[in-house]
Amino acid sequence: MKHMNQQKVLHLIYNAGSISRVELAYKTGLTQQTITNIVNRMLQEKVVIEGLPTTSGRS
């Protein structure tokens, strides 16, 4: 189950390019704590990187 949840999250991140943890929780149906645990694990493993939100259309 843990692996399936991580795959769901990774798939959403890959398709969205940039997505918040709140959005990930909403779209996967997982709790925010579960999302935080998954994202933190992927950050440690350098599967994903975390950046500041960007605003579209600004230079």
All heavy atoms as TSV, in Angstrom:
chain	resi	resn	atom	element	x	y	z
A	1	MET	N	N	0.827	-1.192	0.000
A	1	MET	CA	C	0.000	0.000	0.000
A	1	MET	C	C	0.872	1.258	0.000
A	1	MET	O	O	0.568	2.206	-0.698
A	1	MET	CB	C	-0.930	-0.037	1.218
A	1	MET	CG	C	-1.942	1.065	1.197
A	1	MET	SD	S	-3.029	0.997	-0.223
A	1	MET	CE	C	-4.544	0.584	0.529
A	2	LYS	N	N	1.934	1.228	0.799
A	2	LYS	CA	C	2.840	2.370	0.893
A	2	LYS	C	C	3.415	2.719	-0.485
A	2	LYS	O	O	3.451	3.881	-0.878
A	2	LYS	CB	C	3.947	2.010	1.878
A	2	LYS	CG	C	4.862	3.110	2.273
A	2	LYS	CD	C	5.817	2.536	3.327
A	2	LYS	CE	C	6.778	3.526	3.853
A	2	LYS	NZ	N	7.669	2.951	4.864
A	3	HIS	N	N	3.815	1.689	-1.206
A	3	HIS	CA	C	4.400	1.896	-2.541
A	3	HIS	C	C	3.350	2.453	-3.505
A	3	HIS	O	O	3.656	3.351	-4.298
A	3	HIS	CB	C	4.971	0.575	-3.059
A	3	HIS	CG	C	5.584	0.687	-4.410
A	3	HIS	ND1	N	6.780	1.329	-4.619
A	3	HIS	CD2	C	5.162	0.264	-5.623
A	3	HIS	CE1	C	7.068	1.282	-5.913
A	3	HIS	NE2	N	6.110	0.654	-6.538
A	4	MET	N	N	2.126	1.952	-3.421
A	4	MET	CA	C	1.053	2.441	-4.304
A	4	MET	C	C	0.763	3.909	-4.040
A	4	MET	O	O	0.574	4.683	-4.987
A	4	MET	CB	C	-0.212	1.616	-4.118
A	4	MET	CG	C	-0.153	0.257	-4.776
A	4	MET	SD	S	-1.615	-0.784	-4.533
A	4	MET	CE	C	-2.960	0.355	-4.611
A	5	ASN	N	N	0.720	4.299	-2.768
A	5	ASN	CA	C	0.458	5.697	-2.427
A	5	ASN	C	C	1.574	6.595	-2.942
A	5	ASN	O	O	1.319	7.678	-3.471
A	5	ASN	CB	C	0.305	5.860	-0.913
A	5	ASN	CG	C	-0.989	5.275	-0.397
A	5	ASN	OD1	O	-1.928	5.059	-1.149
A	5	ASN	ND2	N	-1.033	4.994	0.887
A	6	GLN	N	N	2.818	6.140	-2.794
A	6	GLN	CA	C	3.950	6.931	-3.289
A	6	GLN	C	C	3.873	7.071	-4.803
A	6	GLN	O	O	4.137	8.146	-5.344
A	6	GLN	CB	C	5.281	6.301	-2.883
A	6	GLN	CG	C	6.469	7.158	-3.291
A	6	GLN	CD	C	7.761	6.729	-2.625
A	6	GLN	OE1	O	7.766	6.290	-1.500
A	6	GLN	NE2	N	8.851	6.857	-3.340
A	7	GLN	N	N	3.477	6.019	-5.496
A	7	GLN	CA	C	3.349	6.083	-6.950
A	7	GLN	C	C	2.255	7.061	-7.372
A	7	GLN	O	O	2.423	7.806	-8.337
A	7	GLN	CB	C	3.063	4.683	-7.525
A	7	GLN	CG	C	4.249	3.764	-7.460
A	7	GLN	CD	C	5.443	4.297	-8.226
A	7	GLN	OE1	O	5.323	4.763	-9.358
A	7	GLN	NE2	N	6.608	4.251	-7.605
A	8	LYS	N	N	1.135	7.081	-6.646
A	8	LYS	CA	C	0.054	8.042	-6.930
A	8	LYS	C	C	0.566	9.473	-6.818
A	8	LYS	O	O	0.312	10.308	-7.684
A	8	LYS	CB	C	-1.086	7.883	-5.921
A	8	LYS	CG	C	-2.053	6.803	-6.173
A	8	LYS	CD	C	-3.162	6.925	-5.126
A	8	LYS	CE	C	-3.973	5.686	-5.002
A	8	LYS	NZ	N	-4.988	5.789	-3.959
A	9	VAL	N	N	1.279	9.733	-5.714
A	9	VAL	CA	C	1.793	11.077	-5.457
A	9	VAL	C	C	2.812	11.455	-6.531
A	9	VAL	O	O	2.757	12.556	-7.098
A	9	VAL	CB	C	2.407	11.170	-4.041
A	9	VAL	CG1	C	3.135	12.484	-3.843
A	9	VAL	CG2	C	1.321	10.988	-2.989
A	10	LEU	N	N	3.719	10.564	-6.832
A	10	LEU	CA	C	4.745	10.848	-7.833
A	10	LEU	C	C	4.114	11.100	-9.204
A	10	LEU	O	O	4.523	12.018	-9.918
A	10	LEU	CB	C	5.737	9.688	-7.904
A	10	LEU	CG	C	7.000	9.917	-8.706
A	10	LEU	CD1	C	7.763	11.132	-8.197
A	10	LEU	CD2	C	7.884	8.684	-8.643
A	11	HIS	N	N	3.107	10.344	-9.540
A	11	HIS	CA	C	2.405	10.521	-10.823
A	11	HIS	C	C	1.761	11.913	-10.903
A	11	HIS	O	O	1.879	12.595	-11.926
A	11	HIS	CB	C	1.350	9.425	-10.976
A	11	HIS	CG	C	0.576	9.489	-12.242
A	11	HIS	ND1	N	1.102	9.129	-13.458
A	11	HIS	CD2	C	-0.692	9.893	-12.489
A	11	HIS	CE1	C	0.199	9.307	-14.398
A	11	HIS	NE2	N	-0.905	9.770	-13.833
A	12	LEU	N	N	1.118	12.340	-9.819
A	12	LEU	CA	C	0.502	13.670	-9.804
A	12	LEU	C	C	1.549	14.775	-9.908
A	12	LEU	O	O	1.351	15.755	-10.624
A	12	LEU	CB	C	-0.323	13.860	-8.533
A	12	LEU	CG	C	-1.686	13.195	-8.527
A	12	LEU	CD1	C	-2.306	13.261	-7.141
A	12	LEU	CD2	C	-2.595	13.859	-9.541
A	13	ILE	N	N	2.655	14.623	-9.184
A	13	ILE	CA	C	3.722	15.627	-9.251
A	13	ILE	C	C	4.277	15.704	-10.666
A	13	ILE	O	O	4.481	16.780	-11.214
A	13	ILE	CB	C	4.843	15.311	-8.238
A	13	ILE	CG1	C	4.335	15.491	-6.804
A	13	ILE	CG2	C	6.068	16.195	-8.487
A	13	ILE	CD1	C	5.276	14.970	-5.737
A	14	TYR	N	N	4.509	14.552	-11.263
A	14	TYR	CA	C	5.060	14.496	-12.619
A	14	TYR	C	C	4.127	15.185	-13.612
A	14	TYR	O	O	4.563	15.973	-14.449
A	14	TYR	CB	C	5.289	13.044	-13.027
A	14	TYR	CG	C	5.833	12.891	-14.420
A	14	TYR	CD1	C	7.180	13.113	-14.687
A	14	TYR	CD2	C	4.998	12.541	-15.471
A	14	TYR	CE1	C	7.685	12.987	-15.973
A	14	TYR	CE2	C	5.492	12.412	-16.758
A	14	TYR	CZ	C	6.834	12.641	-17.005
A	14	TYR	OH	O	7.329	12.516	-18.274
A	15	ASN	N	N	2.841	14.906	-13.522
A	15	ASN	CA	C	1.873	15.481	-14.469
A	15	ASN	C	C	1.607	16.956	-14.220
A	15	ASN	O	O	1.397	17.708	-15.169
A	15	ASN	CB	C	0.559	14.698	-14.434
A	15	ASN	CG	C	0.690	13.366	-15.119
A	15	ASN	OD1	O	1.406	13.220	-16.097
A	15	ASN	ND2	N	0.019	12.364	-14.595
A	16	ALA	N	N	1.604	17.371	-12.963
A	16	ALA	CA	C	1.294	18.771	-12.640
A	16	ALA	C	C	2.518	19.663	-12.768
A	16	ALA	O	O	2.395	20.851	-13.043
A	16	ALA	CB	C	0.731	18.873	-11.228
A	17	GLY	N	N	3.699	19.094	-12.542
A	17	GLY	CA	C	4.915	19.901	-12.570
A	17	GLY	C	C	5.127	20.619	-11.256
A	17	GLY	O	O	6.193	20.570	-10.674
A	18	SER	N	N	4.111	21.238	-10.765
A	18	SER	CA	C	4.163	21.943	-9.480
A	18	SER	C	C	2.792	21.791	-8.837
A	18	SER	O	O	1.776	22.119	-9.442
A	18	SER	CB	C	4.491	23.414	-9.706
A	18	SER	OG	O	4.501	24.105	-8.486
A	19	ILE	N	N	2.783	21.254	-7.623
A	19	ILE	CA	C	1.511	21.012	-6.939
A	19	ILE	C	C	1.765	21.066	-5.431
A	19	ILE	O	O	2.802	20.617	-4.956
A	19	ILE	CB	C	0.914	19.650	-7.377
A	19	ILE	CG1	C	-0.493	19.465	-6.827
A	19	ILE	CG2	C	1.828	18.496	-7.047
A	19	ILE	CD1	C	-1.244	18.285	-7.446
A	20	SER	N	N	0.830	21.627	-4.718
A	20	SER	CA	C	1.001	21.753	-3.268
A	20	SER	C	C	0.668	20.437	-2.573
A	20	SER	O	O	-0.026	19.571	-3.122
A	20	SER	CB	C	0.098	22.862	-2.722
A	20	SER	OG	O	-1.252	22.449	-2.744
A	21	ARG	N	N	1.111	20.320	-1.341
A	21	ARG	CA	C	0.796	19.129	-0.551
A	21	ARG	C	C	-0.697	19.053	-0.267
A	21	ARG	O	O	-1.261	17.965	-0.245
A	21	ARG	CB	C	1.601	19.139	0.750
A	21	ARG	CG	C	3.087	18.948	0.483
A	21	ARG	CD	C	3.887	19.010	1.761
A	21	ARG	NE	N	5.304	19.097	1.421
A	21	ARG	CZ	C	6.281	18.757	2.228
A	21	ARG	NH1	N	6.005	18.332	3.444
A	21	ARG	NH2	N	7.534	18.856	1.845
A	22	VAL	N	N	-1.326	20.195	-0.084
A	22	VAL	CA	C	-2.778	20.219	0.151
A	22	VAL	C	C	-3.509	19.674	-1.080
A	22	VAL	O	O	-4.431	18.866	-0.965
A	22	VAL	CB	C	-3.260	21.647	0.501
A	22	VAL	CG1	C	-4.773	21.724	0.542
A	22	VAL	CG2	C	-2.657	22.100	1.816
A	23	GLU	N	N	-3.078	20.107	-2.258
A	23	GLU	CA	C	-3.682	19.610	-3.502
A	23	GLU	C	C	-3.438	18.116	-3.667
A	23	GLU	O	O	-4.324	17.384	-4.119
A	23	GLU	CB	C	-3.129	20.353	-4.709
A	23	GLU	CG	C	-3.590	21.782	-4.843
A	23	GLU	CD	C	-2.918	22.476	-6.010
A	23	GLU	OE1	O	-1.698	22.746	-5.907
A	23	GLU	OE2	O	-3.616	22.729	-7.014
A	24	LEU	N	N	-2.228	17.665	-3.325
A	24	LEU	CA	C	-1.923	16.233	-3.417
A	24	LEU	C	C	-2.854	15.429	-2.518
A	24	LEU	O	O	-3.368	14.386	-2.922
A	24	LEU	CB	C	-0.465	15.963	-3.029
A	24	LEU	CG	C	0.597	16.385	-4.041
A	24	LEU	CD1	C	1.977	16.286	-3.428
A	24	LEU	CD2	C	0.503	15.545	-5.304
A	25	ALA	N	N	-3.068	15.915	-1.298
A	25	ALA	CA	C	-3.951	15.222	-0.363
A	25	ALA	C	C	-5.372	15.160	-0.927
A	25	ALA	O	O	-6.020	14.102	-0.900
A	25	ALA	CB	C	-3.935	15.919	0.996
A	26	TYR	N	N	-5.847	16.276	-1.445
A	26	TYR	CA	C	-7.199	16.334	-1.997
A	26	TYR	C	C	-7.354	15.379	-3.184
A	26	TYR	O	O	-8.316	14.616	-3.258
A	26	TYR	CB	C	-7.524	17.769	-2.424
A	26	TYR	CG	C	-8.877	17.901	-3.078
A	26	TYR	CD1	C	-10.037	17.881	-2.309
A	26	TYR	CD2	C	-8.982	18.037	-4.458
A	26	TYR	CE1	C	-11.286	17.988	-2.912
A	26	TYR	CE2	C	-10.221	18.138	-5.064
A	26	TYR	CZ	C	-11.367	18.113	-4.295
A	26	TYR	OH	O	-12.606	18.210	-4.901
A	27	LYS	N	N	-6.415	15.410	-4.100
A	27	LYS	CA	C	-6.525	14.614	-5.326
A	27	LYS	C	C	-6.302	13.121	-5.105
A	27	LYS	O	O	-6.806	12.308	-5.873
A	27	LYS	CB	C	-5.567	15.145	-6.382
A	27	LYS	CG	C	-6.008	16.492	-6.917
A	27	LYS	CD	C	-5.125	16.992	-8.026
A	27	LYS	CE	C	-5.679	18.313	-8.528
A	27	LYS	NZ	N	-5.032	18.760	-9.745
A	28	THR	N	N	-5.539	12.754	-4.074
A	28	THR	CA	C	-5.287	11.337	-3.811
A	28	THR	C	C	-6.240	10.751	-2.783
A	28	THR	O	O	-6.381	9.535	-2.694
A	28	THR	CB	C	-3.855	11.108	-3.292
A	28	THR	OG1	O	-3.687	11.837	-2.074
A	28	THR	CG2	C	-2.811	11.511	-4.311
A	29	GLY	N	N	-6.863	11.625	-1.976
A	29	GLY	CA	C	-7.712	11.142	-0.906
A	29	GLY	C	C	-6.926	10.715	0.329
A	29	GLY	O	O	-7.491	10.166	1.269
A	30	LEU	N	N	-5.619	10.969	0.311
A	30	LEU	CA	C	-4.768	10.640	1.452
A	30	LEU	C	C	-4.775	11.800	2.436
A	30	LEU	O	O	-5.080	12.931	2.078
A	30	LEU	CB	C	-3.335	10.361	0.983
A	30	LEU	CG	C	-3.172	9.207	-0.008
A	30	LEU	CD1	C	-1.746	9.175	-0.555
A	30	LEU	CD2	C	-3.514	7.884	0.656
A	31	THR	N	N	-4.417	11.523	3.688
A	31	THR	CA	C	-4.356	12.590	4.678
A	31	THR	C	C	-3.151	13.484	4.404
A	31	THR	O	O	-2.176	13.064	3.761
A	31	THR	CB	C	-4.234	12.027	6.113
A	31	THR	OG1	O	-2.975	11.369	6.243
A	31	THR	CG2	C	-5.381	11.083	6.439
A	32	GLN	N	N	-3.214	14.705	4.918
A	32	GLN	CA	C	-2.091	15.621	4.750
A	32	GLN	C	C	-0.839	15.075	5.428
A	32	GLN	O	O	0.266	15.253	4.922
A	32	GLN	CB	C	-2.451	17.006	5.272
A	32	GLN	CG	C	-3.447	17.707	4.364
A	32	GLN	CD	C	-3.733	19.133	4.788
A	32	GLN	OE1	O	-2.949	19.763	5.480
A	32	GLN	NE2	N	-4.871	19.649	4.362
A	33	GLN	N	N	-1.011	14.378	6.560
A	33	GLN	CA	C	0.148	13.789	7.244
A	33	GLN	C	C	0.796	12.703	6.389
A	33	GLN	O	O	2.011	12.625	6.293
A	33	GLN	CB	C	-0.265	13.205	8.605
A	33	GLN	CG	C	0.919	12.658	9.389
A	33	GLN	CD	C	1.963	13.723	9.691
A	33	GLN	OE1	O	1.644	14.774	10.217
A	33	GLN	NE2	N	3.205	13.466	9.334
A	34	THR	N	N	-0.024	11.885	5.744
A	34	THR	CA	C	0.508	10.845	4.858
A	34	THR	C	C	1.252	11.473	3.691
A	34	THR	O	O	2.342	11.024	3.324
A	34	THR	CB	C	-0.626	9.926	4.359
A	34	THR	OG1	O	-1.235	9.295	5.487
A	34	THR	CG2	C	-0.117	8.872	3.392
A	35	ILE	N	N	0.685	12.521	3.109
A	35	ILE	CA	C	1.344	13.227	2.005
A	35	ILE	C	C	2.683	13.797	2.469
A	35	ILE	O	O	3.696	13.658	1.783
A	35	ILE	CB	C	0.443	14.346	1.433
A	35	ILE	CG1	C	-0.783	13.745	0.749
A	35	ILE	CG2	C	1.220	15.257	0.486
A	35	ILE	CD1	C	-0.483	12.885	-0.468
A	36	THR	N	N	2.698	14.413	3.643
A	36	THR	CA	C	3.939	14.971	4.181
A	36	THR	C	C	4.985	13.875	4.344
A	36	THR	O	O	6.151	14.062	3.968
A	36	THR	CB	C	3.681	15.679	5.523
A	36	THR	OG1	O	2.834	16.808	5.264
A	36	THR	CG2	C	4.968	16.161	6.170
A	37	ASN	N	N	4.585	12.734	4.875
A	37	ASN	CA	C	5.531	11.626	5.048
A	37	ASN	C	C	6.075	11.140	3.708
A	37	ASN	O	O	7.283	10.910	3.565
A	37	ASN	CB	C	4.864	10.463	5.788
A	37	ASN	CG	C	4.528	10.791	7.218
A	37	ASN	OD1	O	5.066	11.720	7.811
A	37	ASN	ND2	N	3.613	10.039	7.793
A	38	ILE	N	N	5.210	10.988	2.731
A	38	ILE	CA	C	5.625	10.527	1.405
A	38	ILE	C	C	6.562	11.541	0.753
A	38	ILE	O	O	7.619	11.182	0.229
A	38	ILE	CB	C	4.393	10.267	0.507
A	38	ILE	CG1	C	3.629	9.046	1.010
A	38	ILE	CG2	C	4.810	10.087	-0.956
A	38	ILE	CD1	C	2.268	8.841	0.356
A	39	VAL	N	N	6.177	12.815	0.774
A	39	VAL	CA	C	6.991	13.858	0.149
A	39	VAL	C	C	8.344	13.976	0.848
A	39	VAL	O	O	9.385	14.069	0.183
A	39	VAL	CB	C	6.253	15.213	0.123
A	39	VAL	CG1	C	7.174	16.342	-0.310
A	39	VAL	CG2	C	5.043	15.131	-0.814
A	40	ASN	N	N	8.359	13.934	2.165
A	40	ASN	CA	C	9.627	14.009	2.894
A	40	ASN	C	C	10.546	12.845	2.538
A	40	ASN	O	O	11.751	13.029	2.358
A	40	ASN	CB	C	9.393	14.058	4.405
A	40	ASN	CG	C	8.886	15.403	4.859
A	40	ASN	OD1	O	8.978	16.396	4.143
A	40	ASN	ND2	N	8.322	15.444	6.057
A	41	ARG	N	N	9.981	11.654	2.420
A	41	ARG	CA	C	10.774	10.484	2.030
A	41	ARG	C	C	11.338	10.670	0.617
A	41	ARG	O	O	12.509	10.402	0.356
A	41	ARG	CB	C	9.901	9.230	2.117
A	41	ARG	CG	C	10.655	7.947	1.941
A	41	ARG	CD	C	9.851	6.688	2.276
A	41	ARG	NE	N	8.494	6.663	1.758
A	41	ARG	CZ	C	7.385	6.808	2.491
A	41	ARG	NH1	N	7.467	7.008	3.785
A	41	ARG	NH2	N	6.190	6.752	1.933
A	42	MET	N	N	10.518	11.174	-0.301
A	42	MET	CA	C	10.986	11.378	-1.683
A	42	MET	C	C	12.026	12.499	-1.750
A	42	MET	O	O	12.942	12.433	-2.568
A	42	MET	CB	C	9.808	11.655	-2.614
A	42	MET	CG	C	8.949	10.430	-2.838
A	42	MET	SD	S	7.757	10.568	-4.199
A	42	MET	CE	C	6.726	11.894	-3.646
A	43	LEU	N	N	11.898	13.502	-0.898
A	43	LEU	CA	C	12.908	14.564	-0.829
A	43	LEU	C	C	14.234	14.007	-0.337
A	43	LEU	O	O	15.299	14.324	-0.900
A	43	LEU	CB	C	12.442	15.698	0.083
A	43	LEU	CG	C	11.344	16.604	-0.464
A	43	LEU	CD1	C	10.760	17.462	0.649
A	43	LEU	CD2	C	11.867	17.464	-1.597
A	44	GLN	N	N	14.197	13.181	0.696
A	44	GLN	CA	C	15.422	12.576	1.236
A	44	GLN	C	C	16.102	11.690	0.204
A	44	GLN	O	O	17.324	11.655	0.129
A	44	GLN	CB	C	15.119	11.756	2.486
A	44	GLN	CG	C	14.879	12.579	3.717
A	44	GLN	CD	C	14.622	11.698	4.931
A	44	GLN	OE1	O	13.976	10.658	4.848
A	44	GLN	NE2	N	15.150	12.131	6.064
A	45	GLU	N	N	15.305	10.964	-0.559
A	45	GLU	CA	C	15.837	10.058	-1.585
A	45	GLU	C	C	16.173	10.794	-2.875
A	45	GLU	O	O	16.610	10.185	-3.841
A	45	GLU	CB	C	14.820	8.943	-1.857
A	45	GLU	CG	C	14.591	8.046	-0.651
A	45	GLU	CD	C	13.434	7.086	-0.842
A	45	GLU	OE1	O	12.755	7.118	-1.893
A	45	GLU	OE2	O	13.192	6.278	0.085
A	46	LYS	N	N	15.938	12.111	-2.881
A	46	LYS	CA	C	16.202	12.976	-4.039
A	46	LYS	C	C	15.424	12.537	-5.288
A	46	LYS	O	O	15.884	12.675	-6.408
A	46	LYS	CB	C	17.705	13.061	-4.315
A	46	LYS	CG	C	18.475	13.674	-3.159
A	46	LYS	CD	C	19.917	13.901	-3.527
A	46	LYS	CE	C	20.799	14.317	-2.410
A	46	LYS	NZ	N	20.477	15.207	-1.439
A	47	VAL	N	N	14.218	12.030	-5.045
A	47	VAL	CA	C	13.316	11.666	-6.136
A	47	VAL	C	C	12.629	12.918	-6.657
A	47	VAL	O	O	12.363	13.047	-7.853
A	47	VAL	CB	C	12.278	10.629	-5.654
A	47	VAL	CG1	C	11.237	10.335	-6.719
A	47	VAL	CG2	C	12.976	9.348	-5.223
A	48	VAL	N	N	12.340	13.849	-5.746
A	48	VAL	CA	C	11.733	15.129	-6.095
A	48	VAL	C	C	12.532	16.245	-5.425
A	48	VAL	O	O	13.294	16.002	-4.499
A	48	VAL	CB	C	10.250	15.214	-5.647
A	48	VAL	CG1	C	9.407	14.185	-6.353
A	48	VAL	CG2	C	10.117	15.076	-4.151
A	49	ILE	N	N	12.344	17.453	-5.920
A	49	ILE	CA	C	12.927	18.614	-5.277
A	49	ILE	C	C	11.788	19.565	-4.927
A	49	ILE	O	O	10.742	19.562	-5.578
A	49	ILE	CB	C	13.980	19.325	-6.149
A	49	ILE	CG1	C	13.384	19.783	-7.485
A	49	ILE	CG2	C	15.195	18.453	-6.358
A	49	ILE	CD1	C	14.281	20.673	-8.273
A	50	GLU	N	N	12.004	20.335	-3.893
A	50	GLU	CA	C	10.983	21.268	-3.449
A	50	GLU	C	C	11.462	22.686	-3.735
A	50	GLU	O	O	12.595	23.025	-3.461
A	50	GLU	CB	C	10.750	21.072	-1.947
A	50	GLU	CG	C	9.561	21.796	-1.399
A	50	GLU	CD	C	9.241	21.328	0.012
A	50	GLU	OE1	O	10.167	21.180	0.825
A	50	GLU	OE2	O	8.058	21.121	0.292
A	51	GLY	N	N	10.576	23.470	-4.295
A	51	GLY	CA	C	10.931	24.842	-4.613
A	51	GLY	C	C	9.854	25.790	-4.177
A	51	GLY	O	O	8.794	25.388	-3.698
A	52	LEU	N	N	10.110	27.036	-4.359
A	52	LEU	CA	C	9.129	28.065	-4.053
A	52	LEU	C	C	8.065	28.092	-5.117
A	52	LEU	O	O	8.344	27.849	-6.303
A	52	LEU	CB	C	9.809	29.440	-3.967
A	52	LEU	CG	C	10.834	29.598	-2.867
A	52	LEU	CD1	C	11.526	30.942	-2.992
A	52	LEU	CD2	C	10.191	29.481	-1.503
A	53	PRO	N	N	6.839	28.396	-4.739
A	53	PRO	CA	C	5.774	28.502	-5.745
A	53	PRO	C	C	6.096	29.604	-6.743
A	53	PRO	O	O	6.694	30.614	-6.383
A	53	PRO	CB	C	4.532	28.863	-4.940
A	53	PRO	CG	C	4.874	28.652	-3.514
A	53	PRO	CD	C	6.362	28.659	-3.407
A	54	THR	N	N	5.735	29.389	-7.975
A	54	THR	CA	C	5.944	30.399	-9.009
A	54	THR	C	C	4.621	31.020	-9.389
A	54	THR	O	O	3.574	30.394	-9.269
A	54	THR	CB	C	6.601	29.788	-10.258
A	54	THR	OG1	O	5.756	28.752	-10.741
A	54	THR	CG2	C	7.968	29.241	-9.952
A	55	THR	N	N	4.674	32.238	-9.840
A	55	THR	CA	C	3.479	32.913	-10.313
A	55	THR	C	C	3.566	33.013	-11.830
A	55	THR	O	O	4.505	33.570	-12.364
A	55	THR	CB	C	3.383	34.327	-9.703
A	55	THR	OG1	O	3.416	34.210	-8.288
A	55	THR	CG2	C	2.113	35.011	-10.123
A	56	SER	N	N	2.612	32.475	-12.495
A	56	SER	CA	C	2.588	32.458	-13.954
A	56	SER	C	C	2.472	33.879	-14.495
A	56	SER	O	O	1.732	34.698	-13.983
A	56	SER	CB	C	1.395	31.629	-14.414
A	56	SER	OG	O	1.326	31.605	-15.807
A	57	GLY	N	N	3.234	34.143	-15.542
A	57	GLY	CA	C	3.140	35.427	-16.217
A	57	GLY	C	C	4.002	36.535	-15.645
A	57	GLY	O	O	3.980	37.649	-16.125
A	58	ARG	N	N	4.763	36.263	-14.607
A	58	ARG	CA	C	5.626	37.296	-14.018
A	58	ARG	C	C	7.053	37.101	-14.490
A	58	ARG	O	O	7.513	36.004	-14.672
A	58	ARG	CB	C	5.585	37.211	-12.494
A	58	ARG	CG	C	4.202	37.582	-11.964
A	58	ARG	CD	C	4.185	37.575	-10.491
A	58	ARG	NE	N	4.857	38.779	-9.986
A	58	ARG	CZ	C	5.040	39.030	-8.722
A	58	ARG	NH1	N	4.616	38.199	-7.813
A	58	ARG	NH2	N	5.647	40.127	-8.335
A	59	SER	N	N	7.742	38.203	-14.660
A	59	SER	CA	C	9.132	38.156	-15.109
A	59	SER	C	C	10.082	38.258	-13.951
A	59	SER	O	O	9.834	38.910	-12.995
A	59	SER	CB	C	9.444	39.299	-16.047
A	59	SER	OG	O	8.485	39.379	-17.048
